[in-house]
């Protein structure tokens, strides 16, 4: 017998673990550094085929939509055949707006799988594309034929995560490698008291909304107090395609926005978009809604291709939001964290406030109320 072995890694040389590698009727898994190995009888021709079907949404964010839109509009075209394979989300052998539509649906959790594609594809590392700008025009090898006359230790594959155009799939949830500035894009919302039975329009207003390429977030609202009705466009031309409503019964709305690959700037205090709700009981708005990373991570993308934090800031009715500072809850640091984290907030004046920390299921795990 002899050994067939190799590595599965992305074009950025990041190893991919838990890949099922089929060597004829034998199946082995890649380890933590992407290595697979299969011991087989010698002097036989074998076909080696990797497969990974899980983690469809891993590594995918609205920034991938920005890159996809820039390619479609020929503003900044994708440069490698592997990026193009990743961009062909619906597997129709081209990259166009239909790929954008399906990718946005995945980001919004409107779908949980690709319509006609697997989550990963693998290409023989030794293969040289004849037409790198159109990899689908050739039958590029997704398996390797091996004559096992002795040990074959370099049967390697390039791993391509479908939909992940910036190649961050393997550090997507990693605190140490997350590329994010300390800057924060804020949505301003006027806080007010709600009366049961009344309908209300929540206006999301701009604050330093400059050179924004796109954003995404999960809005968590108290479904026991608020009934969602509709969304209305403001300065941003959003529509129902920018929002995900599959988890309304959990009090969850996901959203993703891009301006077709171009940056956009909006004057302070201008209404970006509005969400309409009906109140089921009396309450204070700021107690009912918050931005979270529960599903679609709350982040924004600017022209310098940096990730910014995204937050809500509540103002008082009648205040001049461009000249006065609202109260604000800042992103905790570090995030994510294990044992401890620092949570900072700003109050425009001294008064009583409460701080609650929730786990991912919505359960309160920490609460404090005091005068700050």
N, C-alpha and C positions, 0 to 999 in steps of 0.2 A: 504494500500500500504506500501511498504518498499523500502529501498535504496540499490542499488548495486553500490559499489564504490571501487576504487583502484588506483594504481599508475603505470605509465609506466616509467621505468628508465633503463639505461644501466647497465651492470655488474659492472661498475665503479661508480654506484649510481648517475649518471647524469640524471636528469629528462628530459623527451622528451615531448614537447608540440605539439599541433596541430595534435594529433593522432585521427583518426576517430575510435570510439569504438562502435561496433554494439551490442546492447542487443536485440536480436530477431529483431523486426521491428523498434526499436528505435535506433537513432544514436546520440551520444554525442561526444564532442571534449575534449581532455585533455587541461588543462589550463597551465599557465606558469610554474607551478611546477609539471606538469605531472599527475595531478589528474583528473579522470573522475567520474561522478556520474549520475545514472539514477534511477528515481522513477518509480516503477512498481507494479502492483497488486500482493498481497501476495499469497503464497501457489501454486506457479507455477514454473516449471523448466525452466531456461533460459540458453541460450548459449551466452557467452560474447566473442567477437572476435575483436581485434584491427587491424587497417590497416593504413598504411602510405605509399603513393606511390610517393610522390614528393621528390625533392632533391637527385636525383640519384648520382650525382657527389660530394655531400657535404662530407667533411671529408676525401676525398681520395686524396692521393699524391703518388709520386714515392717511398716514404719511406714505404708505405704499400706494394709496389712491392718488396722492399728489404726484408721485413719480410716474404712475401709469398715465395720468392725464397729461403730464408734460411730454411723455413719449407720443401719445396719440396726436397731440397738437404740434409735434415736432419742435417743442421749445427746448427740451433737453432729452435726447433720445437715449434709450437703454443701450449699453455699450457691449454686452457680451451675449452669446447665444443662450447661456444659462439663465440670464435675466429675462430674456424673451420667452423662454420656455415657462418660466415662473409667471410671466405676465399673461400668458394664454390661459386664463382661468377656466373658460368654458371648453377648452380643447377643440377649437374649430380651426386651428392652424393659422391664426392671425391674431393681432392685438388691436382691439377697437373698443368703442364705448360699451359694448355688450359685456366685455370683461369687467369694466368699471361697475356696471350695474350689479353684477353677481357678487363682486368683491365687497361692495358696500352692503349688500344684503347679509353677507356673512358677518361683517363687522357689527351690524345692528342686531345680530342674532335673529334675523327674520328667517334665515335658513341655517341648518347646521351641517351641511355637506355641499360639495360641489355637484352641479347637475350632471357633468360628463367628464369628471377628472378625478384622479387620486390626489391625496394630500402631498405625496412626494413622488418624484421621478428620479431615476438613476441612469447616468450615462457613463459608458466605458471611458475611463480617464485618458486612455491612449488615443481616443478618437479625435481626429482633426476635422472640424466642420469645413466643408467646401464653400458654404455660403453662410457665414456667421450672422448676417443680418436677417436671414430667413431659415432658421434651423429646421422648420417643418417641411421645407422643400426636399429634404433628404431623409432617408430612413436611418436616423442615428441609432446606434446600438444601445439598447437598454438591458442587454445581457452579454456575457462573454463566453465564447466557446473555448474550452481548454482541453488539449491532449495531455493527459497526466502521465508522461513518461518518467518524470521525476517531480520533486517538490516544486510547486508553483506558488510563490510567496508574494507576488505583486499584482494580483488581479484586482485592481483598485477601481472604484467608482466615484464620480462626482455626484453628490446628492443635491437635488433641486427641490426646495420647498415651494410648492405652488402658491402664488399670491404674495410671497415674501420677497419684495424687490430690493430692499435695502440690506438683506442678508443678516438680520438680527435675530433670527428665530431661536438660536441657541443661547442667547443672553437676554431674551425678552423679559424674563422675570427676575433677572439677576441684579441685586443691589449694587454690586461692585462694578458692573460694566454698563449700567444704564446711563446713556448720554442725555443729561437733562440739566438745564441751568437752574439757578435759584430764582429766576424771574417768573412772574405769574401773570397770566392773562385773566382779567376779572370780568365777570358779568355782573352788572349792577341791577338790583331789583328793589323796588320800593316796598318796604314792609308795611303791612296794615292788618287790621282785625277783620276776620271773615265772619259773616252771619249765615247761619244755616238756611239753605234754600236759595241763596243768591248765586249768580254766575259772576265769575271774575276773570279778568284778562291779566296775565302775568307778563309784563314787558321785560325782556332781557335787553339791557342797555349796554352800550359800548363804554369801555374805560381803557385808554391807551391801546386801542385796537388798530395797530399799525403794522403794515407789511405782513399780514397773516396769510399763510398758505392754506390753512385748514385747522380743524380742531375735531375732537370727539370727547364724549363723556357719557356717563350714566346718571340720569336724574332719578333720585330715590324720593318718592313722595308717599305721604300717609294715605293709603287707599281707603282707610276707614273714615277719613274726613273729606278727602277730595275725590271727585269724579272727573276724569279727563274727558274733554269734549273735542278739541281740535287744535291745530297749529295755524298761525298766520304769519306770512312773510313780512319783514320790515325792510331794513336796508340790505339784509341778506336775502337772496332769492331762494329761501328754503321751501320745501314742500313735504308731503307725506313720505317721499322717497328718502328724505334725510333723517327720518325718525323710525325707530323700531317699536312696535306696539304689542309684541307677542307676550309680554310679561306685565301687562297692565294690572292683572289681578294680584300681582305681587307688589304693586306700587313702583314699577320700574319702566322708565322710558329711556331707550338708548338713542344717541344721535351722532351723526358723522357729517361733516361739511367740508367741501373743497370748492374753490372758485375755478374749476377746470384748469388746474395747474398754475394759475396766476395768483399773485399776492393781491391783497385788498386792504384798504385802510378806511376806517369809519370814524367820523367825528365823535368826540366824547359826548355821552348822554343820549346819543341817537339810538332809537329802538332797532335792535338787530332782528328780532323775531319775537313772537308772543305765543304763549300757551294758554288755552282757555280751560277753566275748571268750574265745576259747581261744588259749593260747600255743602257737606252733609250735616255739619254741626259747627258751632262757634269755635273759633280758634285764632291763633296768631300765625300768619304765613311763615315767618322764619322758623317756627317750630315744626313745620310740615314738610319742607323740601330741603334737599342737600345734594351736592355733587359727590359721586363716589367712583371708585375703581372696580366696583363689584363685578361688572361684566365688561363694558367698553371703558378702557382706562381713560381717565380725565387728563388730557394733555392737548397742547396746541403747538403748531409748527409755524415758524417765521421764516422770512426770506433768507436768513443766514443759515437755514437748515438746522436750527437748534430746537430741541424739545423744551417747551415751557410748561410749568404747572398751570392748572386751570382751577378757578375758584369762583364761588358766589360771594358777593358782598351786598348786604342789605342796607338800604338808606331809609331815612324817614321821609314821609310824604312832604313835598314842598321844599326839600333841601336842594341846594344847587350842587349837584353831584360833581360838577367840574371844579368847584372851588372848596368844597368841604369833604372831609374824609369819612366814609361810612365805617361801621364796625366790620371787622373782617377776621376770618379764621384762616391761618396760613397752613401750608403743607407741613406735616410733621417731618422731622429729620432725626435719624435716617428713616427711609421708607423704601422697601418694607423693613420691618424690624423683628427681633426675636424677644429680647428681655426688656428693653426700655427704649423710649423715643422721647424727643422733645417736641411739645406742642405749643406754638406761639399764637397769640391773637392780639388784635388791636381794638381798643375802645376809644371813641372820640372824647368821652368824659367818664368820670368815675361813677359806676352804678353796679347794681347787683346783676350777676350773670351766672349762667350754668353751662357746664361742659360735660357732654356725654360721649363715651366711646362705645361703638358697636362692633360686634364681630360680623363675619360675612353673612350670617343668617339673620342679622337684624337684632340680635339679643344685646341688651345693654350690659357691658362687662365692667364699666367704670363710670362713676358720676360724681360731680362736685358742683356745689353752688356756694357762691361767696360774693363779697363786694370786691371788685377789682379796679 
